[in-house]
Amino acid sequence: MTLLEVDGLCVNYGRIEAIRDVTFAVEEGAVVTLIGANGAGKTTTLKTLSGLRKVRAGAVRFQGKDITAMPAHLRVPLGISQSPEGRRIFPGMSVLENLDMGAFSRADRVKTRSADLERVFTLFPRLEERREQLAGTMSGGEQQMLAMGRALMSRPKLILLDEPSMGLAPKLIQQIFSIINDIREQGTTILLVEQNAMQALRIADRAYILETGEIVREGTGDDLVADDSVRAAYLGGDV
């Protein structure tokens, strides 16, 4: 079943076209990735899907419902959550307080808090160890785990992950991508924006390549990894 449909999406920053005529779909239970160089429009696309950027043209549908003009705060209860680029955790709050903020929009958050925390701590054991620690004093990798855990606390049907491996050491990158796969296996659909194209394509059911605001290639993750022109442009040649 198609969970998310993006049809002819156009978004501007003033007079500058950030993305134009972007069309793609995300099937329920899948990992879909958007890859491309800096400035290609990947983060703008995710911000638009979260309701943080105004749509100039096109449509966004979630579970068949048109949400193109829906405010951002109403999309979270609908089932869309984002772990943003740069993590954006609350540095002066504890790990637990940050996680509780992720569930803030849910009316049943008190009743389900224990189960939700158990899920997050199972995926990210380090967060349970640091549950009382101020988030701003944690390492970059720990903060990334917290940003993802916070997004999961809303029990999303679709989680938007923006550059989860940014600034992390190779060992931590492997760990983050393993956790992303675990999240998918638990039944959460994932739309992933990632500079680490090889890692993203390895776990993607479907992938789209953005260049200067437009989708220029698409296919399965395996197909794009095997494509010589994609390897040369995004994967550093031989892989």
C-alpha positions in Angstrom: 0.0 0.0 0.0 1.2 3.5 -0.8 1.7 5.5 2.4 3.0 8.8 1.0 2.5 10.3 -2.5 4.4 13.4 -3.6 3.1 14.8 -6.9 4.7 17.6 -8.9 6.0 19.3 -5.7 7.5 22.8 -6.2 8.9 24.9 -3.4 10.6 28.3 -3.5 12.9 30.2 -1.2 11.8 33.7 -2.3 12.4 33.7 -6.0 14.7 30.8 -6.0 13.3 27.4 -6.9 14.5 24.9 -4.3 12.7 21.9 -5.7 10.5 21.6 -8.8 8.2 19.0 -10.1 9.4 16.4 -7.6 7.3 13.3 -7.8 7.8 10.0 -5.9 6.0 7.5 -3.6 6.8 5.7 -0.4 5.2 2.3 0.1 4.2 1.2 3.5 7.0 -0.7 5.3 9.7 0.4 2.9 12.9 2.3 3.2 13.1 5.0 0.5 16.1 7.2 0.2 16.8 10.6 -1.4 20.5 11.1 -2.4 22.3 14.0 -4.0 24.9 16.6 -3.5 24.7 19.5 -1.0 22.0 21.9 -2.2 20.2 19.4 -4.3 16.9 19.9 -2.4 16.8 16.9 -0.1 16.4 18.7 3.2 13.9 21.1 1.6 11.8 18.1 0.5 11.7 16.7 4.0 10.9 20.0 5.6 8.0 20.4 3.1 6.7 16.9 4.0 6.8 17.9 7.6 4.8 21.1 6.9 7.7 23.5 7.6 7.9 24.8 4.0 5.1 26.3 2.0 4.2 24.5 -1.3 4.1 26.6 -4.4 2.7 23.9 -6.6 2.0 20.2 -6.5 0.4 17.9 -3.8 1.3 15.7 -0.9 -0.9 12.9 0.1 -0.6 10.7 3.2 -2.6 7.5 3.4 -4.7 8.9 0.6 -5.4 12.2 2.4 -4.3 15.5 0.9 -2.1 17.2 3.5 -0.5 19.8 1.2 -1.7 22.7 3.2 -1.9 21.0 6.6 0.1 22.8 9.4 3.1 21.0 10.7 1.7 20.5 14.2 -1.2 18.5 12.8 1.0 16.1 10.8 2.7 14.6 13.8 -0.6 13.1 15.3 -1.4 12.0 11.7 1.7 9.8 11.8 4.6 11.8 10.3 7.7 12.5 12.5 11.1 13.8 11.7 14.6 13.5 13.0 16.0 16.7 11.6 19.4 17.5 10.2 21.7 18.7 13.0 19.7 16.7 15.6 18.1 19.7 17.2 17.8 18.1 20.6 17.0 20.3 23.6 20.5 20.6 25.2 19.3 21.9 28.6 16.9 19.0 29.1 17.7 15.5 30.1 17.5 12.5 27.8 14.2 11.5 29.4 12.7 15.0 29.0 13.8 15.1 25.4 12.1 11.7 24.7 8.9 12.8 26.5 8.8 15.9 24.2 8.6 13.5 21.3 5.3 12.1 22.6 3.9 15.5 23.5 1.2 15.5 20.8 -0.2 12.1 21.7 -3.3 12.0 24.0 -2.3 8.6 25.3 1.3 9.4 26.1 1.0 8.8 29.8 -0.6 5.4 29.4 1.9 4.2 26.8 5.1 5.9 28.1 6.7 2.8 29.6 6.2 0.8 26.4 7.4 3.6 24.2 10.5 4.1 26.3 11.2 0.4 26.4 11.2 0.4 22.6 13.6 3.3 22.3 15.9 1.9 25.0 16.0 -1.4 23.2 17.0 0.2 20.0 19.4 2.7 21.8 20.7 1.1 25.0 23.1 4.1 25.4 20.1 6.3 26.0 18.9 4.3 28.9 22.4 4.5 30.5 22.3 8.3 30.0 18.6 8.8 30.8 19.2 11.5 33.5 22.1 13.2 31.6 21.6 16.6 30.0 21.4 16.1 26.3 23.8 18.9 25.5 26.6 17.1 27.3 26.4 14.0 25.2 28.6 13.1 22.2 27.4 13.7 18.6 26.5 10.0 18.1 24.5 9.9 21.3 22.7 13.1 20.3 21.8 11.5 17.0 20.4 8.5 18.8 18.4 10.8 21.0 17.0 12.7 18.0 15.9 9.4 16.4 14.5 8.1 19.6 12.5 11.3 20.2 11.0 11.0 16.7 10.0 7.4 17.5 8.2 8.4 20.7 5.3 9.8 18.6 4.7 6.3 17.2 5.0 7.5 13.6 3.8 5.5 10.6 6.4 7.4 8.6 9.7 8.7 10.0 11.8 11.2 8.1 15.5 10.9 8.8 17.6 13.8 7.7 21.4 13.0 7.5 21.5 10.6 10.5 25.2 9.8 9.9 26.4 13.4 9.6 29.6 14.0 11.5 29.8 10.5 13.0 32.8 8.2 13.1 32.6 5.2 10.7 31.9 2.7 13.6 28.9 4.8 14.7 27.7 5.2 11.1 27.5 1.4 10.9 25.6 1.3 14.2 23.1 4.0 13.1 22.3 2.2 9.8 21.9 -1.1 11.6 19.3 0.6 13.9 17.6 2.1 10.9 17.1 -1.4 9.5 15.8 -2.5 12.9 13.2 0.3 12.9 12.1 -0.8 9.4 11.8 -4.4 10.6 9.6 -3.2 13.5 7.1 -1.9 10.9 7.9 1.8 10.6 8.2 3.2 7.1 11.3 5.3 6.6 12.2 8.2 4.2 15.9 8.7 4.4 18.0 11.7 3.3 21.7 10.8 3.4 25.0 12.0 2.1 26.5 8.6 2.7 25.0 7.3 -0.6 26.5 3.8 -0.4 25.1 3.1 3.0 21.7 4.5 2.1 21.4 2.5 -1.1 22.4 -0.7 0.6 19.3 -0.6 2.8 16.9 1.2 0.4 14.0 -0.5 -1.3 13.6 2.5 -3.6 16.0 5.4 -4.2 15.7 8.8 -6.0 18.6 11.0 -7.0 18.1 14.8 -6.7 20.1 17.3 -8.7 19.4 21.1 -8.4 15.9 20.5 -7.1 14.8 17.8 -9.6 14.7 14.0 -9.6 17.1 12.8 -12.3 17.2 9.1 -11.6 15.3 6.5 -9.7 15.3 2.8 -9.1 15.9 0.1 -6.5 18.9 0.6 -4.2 20.6 -2.4 -5.8 20.0 -1.1 -9.3 21.5 2.3 -8.6 24.6 0.8 -6.8 25.2 -1.3 -9.9 24.9 1.6 -12.3 28.3 2.8 -13.5 27.2 6.5 -13.9 25.7 6.5 -10.3 28.9 4.9 -8.9 31.1 7.5 -10.6 29.0 10.5 -9.5 27.9 9.5 -6.0 29.8 6.5 -4.8 33.4 7.4 -5.5 33.8 5.1 -8.5 34.6 1.5 -7.6 32.6 0.1 -4.8 
